[in-house]
Amino acid sequence: MNELPLWAKRIGPWIFVIIPVVSSWFVLSVSPPETFRAPAFVTGLAGFAILARLWLPLRQSIKGRQKARPALIGTGTLAASFIIVGMLATVYRDLFLPLASGAFVGFFFTNAVLLAYYVTWKSRLLPCARCDKLRAFLRDGKDWYCPTCGKRWSSPDSRQRSMEDANPASSKPL
Ligand SMILES: [Zn+2]
């Protein structure tokens, strides 16, 4: 299989940001106004925002540098929570429909926000000199590291950095 072109790699994640935002907006727009005043709505919103955070991996690994911290809940637990809320909303509509719409928005909106944060702040598509491939480098402090081989990114146009790297007195070699 051919590798995806660069534009697709850059745009791809944003599709998964836009879809949850649009569908959350849709759920909010079809919910009756009293939904937003119901405590169940806020409960669902907060509860599933937390579930979304716990369902995503807490930290990715960088080879030789940091270990991954896996997600705290699995997709099964998440799906079961959604099914329970969905069933309650069908049986006791008045009571649980606000909970269900809060849950939907809380989960999908949180996912979108966390993914946007990851794409814009935590990771960056850079060519890895060691893997000889474009990789999603991960931020660690002020530096970027290839998660697959652990190589630190050094920009070809940052003269300062490469001079520091070339001078063994000011920095130790990798
Ligand atoms: Zn690499």
py3Dmol code that shows the C-alpha trace and the ligand (Angstrom):
import py3Dmol

protein = """\
ATOM      1  CA  MET A   1       0.000   0.000   0.000  1.00  0.00           C
ATOM      2  CA  ASN A   2       1.276   3.453  -0.896  1.00  0.00           C
ATOM      3  CA  GLU A   3       1.888   5.983   1.831  1.00  0.00           C
ATOM      4  CA  LEU A   4      -0.598   8.789   2.196  1.00  0.00           C
ATOM      5  CA  PRO A   5       0.438  12.089   0.617  1.00  0.00           C
ATOM      6  CA  LEU A   6       1.554  14.841   2.980  1.00  0.00           C
ATOM      7  CA  TRP A   7      -1.576  16.960   2.579  1.00  0.00           C
ATOM      8  CA  ALA A   8      -3.734  13.957   3.557  1.00  0.00           C
ATOM      9  CA  LYS A   9      -1.606  13.362   6.668  1.00  0.00           C
ATOM     10  CA  ARG A  10      -1.987  16.995   7.634  1.00  0.00           C
ATOM     11  CA  ILE A  11      -5.717  17.276   6.914  1.00  0.00           C
ATOM     12  CA  GLY A  12      -6.714  13.776   8.083  1.00  0.00           C
ATOM     13  CA  PRO A  13      -6.800  14.452  11.848  1.00  0.00           C
ATOM     14  CA  TRP A  14      -8.855  17.613  11.353  1.00  0.00           C
ATOM     15  CA  ILE A  15     -11.666  15.570   9.815  1.00  0.00           C
ATOM     16  CA  PHE A  16     -11.899  13.791  13.177  1.00  0.00           C
ATOM     17  CA  VAL A  17     -11.989  17.168  14.898  1.00  0.00           C
ATOM     18  CA  ILE A  18     -14.656  18.663  12.620  1.00  0.00           C
ATOM     19  CA  ILE A  19     -17.047  15.679  12.580  1.00  0.00           C
ATOM     20  CA  PRO A  20     -17.529  15.533  16.406  1.00  0.00           C
ATOM     21  CA  VAL A  21     -17.856  19.319  16.626  1.00  0.00           C
ATOM     22  CA  VAL A  22     -20.521  19.382  13.900  1.00  0.00           C
ATOM     23  CA  SER A  23     -22.416  16.428  15.362  1.00  0.00           C
ATOM     24  CA  SER A  24     -22.279  17.968  18.882  1.00  0.00           C
ATOM     25  CA  TRP A  25     -23.625  21.193  17.437  1.00  0.00           C
ATOM     26  CA  PHE A  26     -26.380  19.211  15.699  1.00  0.00           C
ATOM     27  CA  VAL A  27     -27.409  17.447  18.943  1.00  0.00           C
ATOM     28  CA  LEU A  28     -27.494  20.791  20.775  1.00  0.00           C
ATOM     29  CA  SER A  29     -29.522  22.424  18.004  1.00  0.00           C
ATOM     30  CA  VAL A  30     -32.235  19.721  18.061  1.00  0.00           C
ATOM     31  CA  SER A  31     -32.421  19.568  21.876  1.00  0.00           C
ATOM     32  CA  PRO A  32     -35.324  21.519  23.393  1.00  0.00           C
ATOM     33  CA  PRO A  33     -34.180  24.618  25.373  1.00  0.00           C
ATOM     34  CA  GLU A  34     -35.180  23.115  28.742  1.00  0.00           C
ATOM     35  CA  THR A  35     -32.563  20.388  28.157  1.00  0.00           C
ATOM     36  CA  PHE A  36     -29.767  22.786  29.015  1.00  0.00           C
ATOM     37  CA  ARG A  37     -31.315  23.708  32.353  1.00  0.00           C
ATOM     38  CA  ALA A  38     -31.667  20.072  33.430  1.00  0.00           C
ATOM     39  CA  PRO A  39     -29.054  18.914  35.979  1.00  0.00           C
ATOM     40  CA  ALA A  40     -28.965  15.607  34.062  1.00  0.00           C
ATOM     41  CA  PHE A  41     -27.597  17.425  31.014  1.00  0.00           C
ATOM     42  CA  VAL A  42     -24.693  18.894  32.967  1.00  0.00           C
ATOM     43  CA  THR A  43     -24.098  15.521  34.659  1.00  0.00           C
ATOM     44  CA  GLY A  44     -23.952  13.736  31.303  1.00  0.00           C
ATOM     45  CA  LEU A  45     -21.726  16.432  29.841  1.00  0.00           C
ATOM     46  CA  ALA A  46     -19.190  16.343  32.675  1.00  0.00           C
ATOM     47  CA  GLY A  47     -19.345  12.571  33.144  1.00  0.00           C
ATOM     48  CA  PHE A  48     -18.686  11.735  29.523  1.00  0.00           C
ATOM     49  CA  ALA A  49     -16.053  14.450  29.135  1.00  0.00           C
ATOM     50  CA  ILE A  50     -14.159  12.592  31.890  1.00  0.00           C
ATOM     51  CA  LEU A  51     -14.830   9.212  30.236  1.00  0.00           C
ATOM     52  CA  ALA A  52     -13.462  10.598  26.946  1.00  0.00           C
ATOM     53  CA  ARG A  53     -10.245  11.664  28.674  1.00  0.00           C
ATOM     54  CA  LEU A  54      -9.857   8.293  30.383  1.00  0.00           C
ATOM     55  CA  TRP A  55     -10.558   6.422  27.148  1.00  0.00           C
ATOM     56  CA  LEU A  56      -7.732   8.154  25.277  1.00  0.00           C
ATOM     57  CA  PRO A  57      -4.132   7.079  25.941  1.00  0.00           C
ATOM     58  CA  LEU A  58      -2.614   9.227  28.684  1.00  0.00           C
ATOM     59  CA  ARG A  59       0.842   9.356  27.133  1.00  0.00           C
ATOM     60  CA  GLN A  60       2.468   7.973  24.010  1.00  0.00           C
ATOM     61  CA  SER A  61       5.821   6.277  24.111  1.00  0.00           C
ATOM     62  CA  ILE A  62       9.038   7.674  22.674  1.00  0.00           C
ATOM     63  CA  LYS A  63      11.576   4.911  22.131  1.00  0.00           C
ATOM     64  CA  GLY A  64      14.311   5.007  24.778  1.00  0.00           C
ATOM     65  CA  ARG A  65      12.869   8.127  26.354  1.00  0.00           C
ATOM     66  CA  GLN A  66       9.386   7.775  27.753  1.00  0.00           C
ATOM     67  CA  LYS A  67       7.023   4.909  28.361  1.00  0.00           C
ATOM     68  CA  ALA A  68       3.426   4.965  27.180  1.00  0.00           C
ATOM     69  CA  ARG A  69       0.699   5.335  29.761  1.00  0.00           C
ATOM     70  CA  PRO A  70      -2.274   3.468  28.366  1.00  0.00           C
ATOM     71  CA  ALA A  71      -5.882   4.576  28.618  1.00  0.00           C
ATOM     72  CA  LEU A  72      -7.607   3.835  31.913  1.00  0.00           C
ATOM     73  CA  ILE A  73     -10.853   2.538  30.422  1.00  0.00           C
ATOM     74  CA  GLY A  74     -11.358   0.366  27.360  1.00  0.00           C
ATOM     75  CA  THR A  75     -13.698   0.811  24.431  1.00  0.00           C
ATOM     76  CA  GLY A  76     -15.966  -1.886  25.931  1.00  0.00           C
ATOM     77  CA  THR A  77     -16.571   0.122  29.114  1.00  0.00           C
ATOM     78  CA  LEU A  78     -17.153   3.233  27.056  1.00  0.00           C
ATOM     79  CA  ALA A  79     -19.604   1.502  24.705  1.00  0.00           C
ATOM     80  CA  ALA A  80     -21.451  -0.033  27.688  1.00  0.00           C
ATOM     81  CA  SER A  81     -21.812   3.430  29.280  1.00  0.00           C
ATOM     82  CA  PHE A  82     -23.261   4.792  26.050  1.00  0.00           C
ATOM     83  CA  ILE A  83     -25.650   1.840  25.670  1.00  0.00           C
ATOM     84  CA  ILE A  84     -26.917   2.249  29.264  1.00  0.00           C
ATOM     85  CA  VAL A  85     -27.502   5.987  28.793  1.00  0.00           C
ATOM     86  CA  GLY A  86     -29.130   5.368  25.408  1.00  0.00           C
ATOM     87  CA  MET A  87     -31.461   2.724  26.820  1.00  0.00           C
ATOM     88  CA  LEU A  88     -32.434   4.884  29.785  1.00  0.00           C
ATOM     89  CA  ALA A  89     -33.185   7.715  27.355  1.00  0.00           C
ATOM     90  CA  THR A  90     -35.509   5.512  25.279  1.00  0.00           C
ATOM     91  CA  VAL A  91     -37.371   4.098  28.290  1.00  0.00           C
ATOM     92  CA  TYR A  92     -37.580   7.180  30.545  1.00  0.00           C
ATOM     93  CA  ARG A  93     -37.404   9.805  27.851  1.00  0.00           C
ATOM     94  CA  ASP A  94     -38.218  12.925  29.900  1.00  0.00           C
ATOM     95  CA  LEU A  95     -35.805  12.062  32.652  1.00  0.00           C
ATOM     96  CA  PHE A  96     -32.859  10.738  30.685  1.00  0.00           C
ATOM     97  CA  LEU A  97     -32.929  12.468  27.305  1.00  0.00           C
ATOM     98  CA  PRO A  98     -31.016  15.499  28.669  1.00  0.00           C
ATOM     99  CA  LEU A  99     -28.488  13.075  30.179  1.00  0.00           C
ATOM    100  CA  ALA A 100     -28.046  11.385  26.800  1.00  0.00           C
ATOM    101  CA  SER A 101     -27.542  14.609  24.865  1.00  0.00           C
ATOM    102  CA  GLY A 102     -25.141  15.866  27.539  1.00  0.00           C
ATOM    103  CA  ALA A 103     -23.243  12.571  27.313  1.00  0.00           C
ATOM    104  CA  PHE A 104     -23.009  12.766  23.536  1.00  0.00           C
ATOM    105  CA  VAL A 105     -21.786  16.348  23.472  1.00  0.00           C
ATOM    106  CA  GLY A 106     -19.461  15.829  26.454  1.00  0.00           C
ATOM    107  CA  PHE A 107     -17.793  12.838  24.861  1.00  0.00           C
ATOM    108  CA  PHE A 108     -17.460  13.975  21.253  1.00  0.00           C
ATOM    109  CA  PHE A 109     -16.595  17.580  21.985  1.00  0.00           C
ATOM    110  CA  THR A 110     -13.888  16.552  24.470  1.00  0.00           C
ATOM    111  CA  ASN A 111     -12.453  14.173  21.889  1.00  0.00           C
ATOM    112  CA  ALA A 112     -12.348  16.938  19.297  1.00  0.00           C
ATOM    113  CA  VAL A 113     -10.647  19.354  21.700  1.00  0.00           C
ATOM    114  CA  LEU A 114      -8.041  16.805  22.798  1.00  0.00           C
ATOM    115  CA  LEU A 115      -7.294  15.798  19.228  1.00  0.00           C
ATOM    116  CA  ALA A 116      -6.932  19.432  18.153  1.00  0.00           C
ATOM    117  CA  TYR A 117      -4.557  19.953  21.110  1.00  0.00           C
ATOM    118  CA  TYR A 118      -2.549  16.898  20.057  1.00  0.00           C
ATOM    119  CA  VAL A 119      -2.333  17.968  16.410  1.00  0.00           C
ATOM    120  CA  THR A 120      -1.457  21.609  17.062  1.00  0.00           C
ATOM    121  CA  TRP A 121       0.669  21.372  20.205  1.00  0.00           C
ATOM    122  CA  LYS A 122       1.809  17.856  21.124  1.00  0.00           C
ATOM    123  CA  SER A 123       2.860  16.445  17.765  1.00  0.00           C
ATOM    124  CA  ARG A 124       4.345  17.606  14.517  1.00  0.00           C
ATOM    125  CA  LEU A 125       4.900  15.854  11.182  1.00  0.00           C
ATOM    126  CA  LEU A 126       8.632  15.931  10.496  1.00  0.00           C
ATOM    127  CA  PRO A 127      11.003  13.856   8.412  1.00  0.00           C
ATOM    128  CA  CYS A 128      13.007  11.511  10.632  1.00  0.00           C
ATOM    129  CA  ALA A 129      16.637  11.219   9.508  1.00  0.00           C
ATOM    130  CA  ARG A 130      17.023   7.793  11.121  1.00  0.00           C
ATOM    131  CA  CYS A 131      13.716   6.209   9.999  1.00  0.00           C
ATOM    132  CA  ASP A 132      13.988   7.995   6.626  1.00  0.00           C
ATOM    133  CA  LYS A 133      10.248   8.653   6.839  1.00  0.00           C
ATOM    134  CA  LEU A 134       7.766  11.303   7.824  1.00  0.00           C
ATOM    135  CA  ARG A 135       6.786  10.734  11.442  1.00  0.00           C
ATOM    136  CA  ALA A 136       4.500  12.394  13.949  1.00  0.00           C
ATOM    137  CA  PHE A 137       7.232  13.691  16.279  1.00  0.00           C
ATOM    138  CA  LEU A 138       6.209  14.189  19.895  1.00  0.00           C
ATOM    139  CA  ARG A 139       6.959  17.212  22.006  1.00  0.00           C
ATOM    140  CA  ASP A 140       9.012  16.698  25.140  1.00  0.00           C
ATOM    141  CA  GLY A 141       9.888  19.988  26.758  1.00  0.00           C
ATOM    142  CA  LYS A 142      11.107  22.247  23.970  1.00  0.00           C
ATOM    143  CA  ASP A 143      12.355  19.413  21.760  1.00  0.00           C
ATOM    144  CA  TRP A 144      10.694  17.020  19.316  1.00  0.00           C
ATOM    145  CA  TYR A 145      11.366  13.282  19.277  1.00  0.00           C
ATOM    146  CA  CYS A 146      10.566  10.540  16.778  1.00  0.00           C
ATOM    147  CA  PRO A 147       8.340   8.100  18.726  1.00  0.00           C
ATOM    148  CA  THR A 148       9.563   5.117  16.662  1.00  0.00           C
ATOM    149  CA  CYS A 149      13.342   5.466  16.966  1.00  0.00           C
ATOM    150  CA  GLY A 150      13.733   8.173  19.647  1.00  0.00           C
ATOM    151  CA  LYS A 151      15.796  10.539  17.498  1.00  0.00           C
ATOM    152  CA  ARG A 152      15.637  14.209  18.415  1.00  0.00           C
ATOM    153  CA  TRP A 153      14.600  16.558  15.639  1.00  0.00           C
ATOM    154  CA  SER A 154      17.176  19.166  14.721  1.00  0.00           C
ATOM    155  CA  SER A 155      16.133  21.781  12.238  1.00  0.00           C
ATOM    156  CA  PRO A 156      18.469  22.141   9.249  1.00  0.00           C
ATOM    157  CA  ASP A 157      18.125  25.944   9.312  1.00  0.00           C
ATOM    158  CA  SER A 158      18.790  26.435  13.000  1.00  0.00           C
ATOM    159  CA  ARG A 159      22.470  27.326  12.815  1.00  0.00           C
ATOM    160  CA  GLN A 160      22.688  27.962  16.532  1.00  0.00           C
ATOM    161  CA  ARG A 161      21.461  24.512  17.428  1.00  0.00           C
ATOM    162  CA  SER A 162      23.771  22.678  15.018  1.00  0.00           C
ATOM    163  CA  MET A 163      26.792  24.647  16.225  1.00  0.00           C
ATOM    164  CA  GLU A 164      25.941  23.733  19.791  1.00  0.00           C
ATOM    165  CA  ASP A 165      25.603  20.115  18.725  1.00  0.00           C
ATOM    166  CA  ALA A 166      28.944  20.212  16.903  1.00  0.00           C
ATOM    167  CA  ASN A 167      30.765  21.637  19.912  1.00  0.00           C
ATOM    168  CA  PRO A 168      31.452  18.810  22.383  1.00  0.00           C
ATOM    169  CA  ALA A 169      32.320  21.276  25.150  1.00  0.00           C
ATOM    170  CA  SER A 170      28.805  22.740  25.324  1.00  0.00           C
ATOM    171  CA  SER A 171      26.764  19.577  24.816  1.00  0.00           C
ATOM    172  CA  LYS A 172      27.368  15.888  24.899  1.00  0.00           C
ATOM    173  CA  PRO A 173      26.780  13.949  21.689  1.00  0.00           C
ATOM    174  CA  LEU A 174      23.660  11.797  21.372  1.00  0.00           C
TER     175      LEU A 174
END
"""
ligand_1 = """\
1
ZN
Zn 12.687 7.869 13.646
"""
view = py3Dmol.view(width=600, height=400)
view.addModel(protein, "pdb")
view.setStyle({"model": 0}, {"cartoon": {"style": "trace"}})
view.addModel(ligand_1, "xyz")
view.setStyle({"model": 1}, {"stick": {}})
view.zoomTo()
view.show()
